[in-house]
Amino acid sequence: MPASLHAAYADVLELLTIVPDGDEAAVAAVRAREACLTKPQGSLGSLETLVEFLARWQGRAKPRLDNPMVTIFAGNHGVTDQGVSAFPREVTAQMVANFTNGGAAISQMCALHEINLRVFELALELPTGDITLAPALDDKMCAATIAYGMEAIAGKPDLICIGEMGIGNTTVAAAIYAALYGGTGADWVGRGTGVDDAGLARKAAAVDRALAFHGDELNHPLAILARVGGREIAAMLGALLAARHQKVPVIVDGFVATSAAAIAHAINPAAIDHCIFAHVSAEGGHARALAAMDQKGLLDLGMRLGEGSGAALAAILAKTALHLHYNMATFESAAISGKDA
């Protein structure tokens, strides 16, 4: 990494490199209780591992979900000038208002299941640079946006779900993946908000032009984030980092949110151990990106909505898993003979 780049991101690199471990004693305590519940061991599958996940990364033998939170980071993108989206970028601000007014899918999910929802607007009036012609962000602004994203845990959530909103951001996420993992735009782009075949071709071409324009400058994951990423992706990276250091487990949403985790993983694979990936998006490149990080999505529902919706569904499952863990009877309390009786 060039010295100038290292100076801009020194704090971020330290947070990514020196990460606290999970609490295995807390996991052991959870498993001991699970073994006593009135069910065959392991029969709840991922619902059991979700409770272990919460225990490990909260550092609590008795994990809790008193303050789960969905965070949506919203940003605008200059690359929309290349005709890569079915909607104009004004829709980003309009959807932010919809989140706040309770009209969006994520708003209703959170209201129904008592999950806090916070929306972070990231200079919507100032789109990032068109990545086919200029850097999305300079390094100083990128580092500052990562730092801003760290404020997402100021409300002391015990679980944070990271999601996003930004017209054009499936294009920049595809560019991040292509820069990290190789391939062309066509390998990574999908239909996003519903572009037609011509729009899909424009997206692929825009990614290819961005990769060619930035060339050798795409020489480090944080340089990739600044050159071809976006404010919401940088902020999600910040939220992810702060969560690790404050013992807050993270659920990552879909195609775009995963690109923030991919940046962290490319620097230090262990930096995302406190994350689970909510679902496999209908965007084809998402499964490929998860595989590149040796990760799997918890759900596969054919979703591609964004806005943290898949992560919220995973949080609902986590709440259910925790409720079962604490409220099911034990073999002893229910006077049921155990396996070895």
N, C-alpha and C positions, 0 to 999 in steps of 0.2 A: 504494500500500500504506500503510495507517495506520502511524504511527510506532511504536506499541506492537508491531504485528506484525513490522515490520522489525527491531526490537530483538531479538525472540525468535529470529529466523532469520538474523541478520546474517552469521554464519559460513557457514551453508548457502548463502545467496544469493551470497556471494563465491565459494565453491567451484563453484557452478553457472555463474557468469558468466565467471570467468577460468579457462578450461580449456586444458590443454596440447594442442598439435597432435600428429597422428601423424607417424611418421617415413617420409617418402616415399623417402628414399635406401634404407632397408631394403626397401621394396616393390620398388624398381628392382632390387636385388640378387636378390630372389626371382624376379622375372620373367626375369632374365638366366639363372638356372639352369633355370627351367622351359623356356626356349627350347631348351635343349640336351638335354632328356630325350627318350627314344625314343617319341615320340607326336606326332601333329599338334598344332600350337600351339592352345591353348584347348580341346583335346578332352576334358579332365577337368572342364570347366565350373566349377561351384561348388566343387569340391574344390581347384581352383587358387586361387580367390578366398579360400577359407578360409585358405590358407597366407599369402596377402598380408595378410589381416586380422590374423593373429597377428603378422606382422612389423611391420606399421604400428603396432600399439598396444602391443606389447612393446618396440618400439624396437630390434629386433634384425634384422640382415641374415640371421642364422641362427636363426629362432624355434625355441622348444622347448616341449615339454609334459612336463616332469619332475614337475610338481606341480599337475595340474588338480584343481579342487575344485567339488563341488556343495554349495551352502549352502541349507538349508531354514530359513525363519523361520516360527515357529508362534505364532499369536495367537488369542484368543477374542473374540467379538463379542456385544454386548448385543442387537443386532437379531435374534438368533435367537429372542428372546422373541416375535417377530411371526410365528413359524411359517414361516420362509423356507427351512428346510433339512429334508431327509429324515432327518437324524441329529441327535441331541442334541449340545450343544457339549462334553460329556465325551469325545466321540470324538477331539477334537483331542489331548488328553493321551495317550489310548490309542494313537493313531497315532504320536505322538512316540516312545513306547516301542517300537512296532513297527519304526520306522526304526532305532532303536538296536540292537534285537535281530536285525536282519537279515531281517525278515519282509516288508518292503514291496517293491514293484516297484523303487523307486529304490535300495533297499539292494542288491538283486540285480544291477541294472545296474552300479552302482559297483563291486561286488565282482568281477564278471566282467571288467570292463575297466580295473581298477586306477585308479579315480578316487576321490579322497578325498571323504568325506561328512561334513559338519558340520551339526548341528542346533542352532538357537538358539531356546530357549523364551522367550517374551516375556510374563511375568506371566499365565500361563494361568489362575491362580486369580482373576484380576481382569479380567473382560471389559470391553471398551470400553463407553462409553455407548451406549444404544440410539439410533441416529441419527435415528429418527423422533421422538424426544422430547428429545434432548440432544446436545451435541457428543460425538463419539467420544473425543476427547482434547482437553485444553487445549493451548495453544500451547507452553508450557514443556515439557510431557511429550512432545509431538510432536517438538520439536527435540531433546530428550534421546534419544529413540528413534532418530532419524536418526543421531545421534552414535554410539549403541550399534551400529547396523548397520555403521558404518565399521570396527568391530573385526573384521569377517569376513575382512579381508585380512591379519590379523596373522600368519597362517601362511605368508605370502609365496607364494600360489599364482601360477602363470604363466597361468592361465585360471580364471575364476570363473563358475559357473552359478548364477543366482539363482532359487530356487523357494520355495514356501510351503505351509503347512498351516493351515487355520483354518475350522472349521465356520461358515458364514454369510458367508465372505469373497467369494464371487461376487456377493452382494448389494451389499456395500460397494464392490467394484470397479465394478459397474454404476452405482452412484451417482456415483462419481468421473468416469466417462466422461460421464454425462449432464450433470454440472456443468461439465465442460470443453468438451464438444462440442455440447451441446444435445440436445433430444429428451426423451422421457418414459421412465419405467421400462420400459415394454413394448418400447421400442426397444433396450434394452441387456441386459435380464436373459435368462438361459438356465436350463436345468434343473439346472445345478450338479451336486450329488450324486445327482440323479435324482428331483426333486420331480415330483408329478403336476400336472395342469392347475390344480387349486385352489391348490397350492403355488406354481406359476408366477405365478398372479394375485396371490397374497399378496406375492411378491417385487416385482413391478412396482408394486403399491400402496405397499409400504414405501419404495421409492426415491422415488416421487412425494411421499409425505408428508415424507420427509427433505428433499427439495429445497424444498418449501414451508415447512417449519419453519425452515430455516436461511436461506432467502431471500437477502437482500443481503449476508449474511456470506460467501457463496461468491464473493468478489470477487478472489481471488488463488489460484493453484494450491496454495500451501502452506496457505492457509486451508481450501481444499477438502479437502486431505489430513487436516487436523486435525478438521474438522467431520464429514465423512462417511467417512473412511478407517479405517485400523486400524494396530495396532502393526507387524504383519509387513510392511505396505506401506511404512510409514515406514522400517523397518529396511532393506528392500530398496533404497530410495532412497539410504540412507546407504552401503550396500555399493557401489552403482553409482558414487556420487561418489568414494569413496575409491579405487576401482579406477582411475578415470580419472587421478587425480593420482599414482598409484603405478605407472602403466604396466602395468596388468593388463586385458586384454581381457575382455569380459563377454558371456555368452550368457544371454538373458532367456527364461524359460519361457513360460507361456501367458497366459490371460485375466487372472488376478489379478496375476501378476508384471509384466505389461506395463503395468498401471495405475501402478506406481511409475515406470517409464520415461516414461509420459505426463505425470506431474507435472513431471519434469525437462525434458522436451521443451517443455512449455507455457511454461516460464520462459526456456529457451535451447535452441533446436533443436539446436545444435551439441554440447550436453552429452551427447547419447547417440550421438555418432558412433563411439564405441568399443564399441558394443553391436551384436550381431546378435540377431535374434528367431528362436528355435529352430523354431517351428512355428505353424501356424494351428489354433487350438483349435476343437473342435466347438461351443463356445459361440459363437452367431452374432455377438455383439457384438465378438468379438475381431478378425475380419477388418475390421470397420468401424473399430475403433480403430487398427489398423495402417495402414489407408489414410489416416486423419486425420493420421498422423505421416509419411506417405509411406514406409512400410516394408513389407517382405514377409517372411513366414515362410519359413525354409529348407525345412521339411518340411510336409506336409499329410497326416496319418495318421488323422484323425478322432479324435484323442485329447482327453480332457478330465479327465485324472487329477490334474493338478497335481503337487505334491511334487517339482518339478524334473525330472520324467521326460522331457519333451520336450527340455529343455536338455541333459540327459545324453546323449540320442541324438545331438544336434548335436555335443556334445563328442567322442563316439565317431567321428563323421565327421571332425572336425578332426584327431583322432589318426591316422586312416587317411590323410587328406590329407598330413599331415606325414611319415608313414612313406614314402609314395610319393615325396614330394619329395626325400627324402634317400637312398632305396634303389633307385629305378629307375636303370637304366643310362643313360648319355648316348650320343648317336650315336657319339662318338669311342671311348668305352670298349667299346662293343658292336660296333665296326667296321661300323656301318650307315650307308649313304649318306644324307646329309641331303637336304632338299627341293630344294636348288639344285644337287645333284651331277649 
